[in-house]
Amino acid sequence: MRKPLPVPASWQEAELKAELQSGDDQKSRGTPDDSRRSQAASLHSQFIATTNSGEIWVGPLVGMPLPLLPLQILWVNLVTDGLPALALGAEPAERDIMRRPPYHPSENVFGRGLGRHILWVGILMALVALGTGHWYWSTGNTTWQTMVFMVVIISQLSHVLAIRSWHESTLRIGLLSNKPLLGAVALTLLLQLAVVYVPLLQRVFKTVPLSAADLALSLALGSMVFWAVELEKWFLRSIRRRSVDTQSSQQPAPDSQSASERIATRSAKLVGP
């Protein structure tokens, strides 16, 4: 039997190009640590931008006094953009992070749905807070401004818990998988309760104590953001699964031979026995 002919140079070049392309894709993704740091930075930016968007929308309604005082807005920025935002850096890497396509250097910072998320969540936060405040204010309830204050804080804490993953449900990940974040949220909530119920801080921040029913209502209304973001992730997961299923059904059956094996087989056929 004669020896197979040498592999043609054009085939070698094609195989080498494919290997280099695969290597470039892997390098662009970086190491798992690089991907985790990129994920943490992305989550931090998403949280800060969305919460600030929500505060922008909290403006006075027609005939309604200013919903939040300047000192209250400063407090919201201090407590929500502080510990909870920093604790997002301790979020473990998502399971499929190394299988995602890398970001292109020229890709828009608000791409991949981030701009849409910032807009609709910010509007939702404002609608819930302003709707609550206007309802209390229109009925002559003197706690209306404190209710707006509480709902804004709870909404932002709910949001930081919901965005821990772009795709997976926070309930599936588990609250205890990021204990620093859970501690930061608990501490922020305690500080907010102190602002509402400690007499000295009441005079500083112009708040009034809430009844148990009002406090429970503010917690329930603020948590609407958490469930809305969870619904968004469920919807995006459903679209993603349908897209993968469609692509899989349209692709031909995979070839079990590697590139080098196919080249060797083709060369042997050319030579013959």
Secondary structure, 3 states (H helix, E strand, C coil): CCCCCCCCHHHHHHHHHHHHHHHHHHHHHCCHHHHHHHHHHHHHHHHHHHHHHHHHHCCCCCCCCCCCCHHHHHHHHHHHCCHHHHHHHHCCCCCCHHHCCCCCCCCCCCCCCHHHHHHHHHHHHHHHHHHHHHHHHHCCCCCHHHHHHHHHHHHHHHHHHHCCCCCCCHHHHCHHHHHHHHHHHHHHHHHHHHHHHCHHHHHHHCCCCCCHHHHHHHHHHHCHHHHHHHHHHHHHHHHHHHHHHHHHHHCCCCCCCCHHHHHHHHHHHHHCC
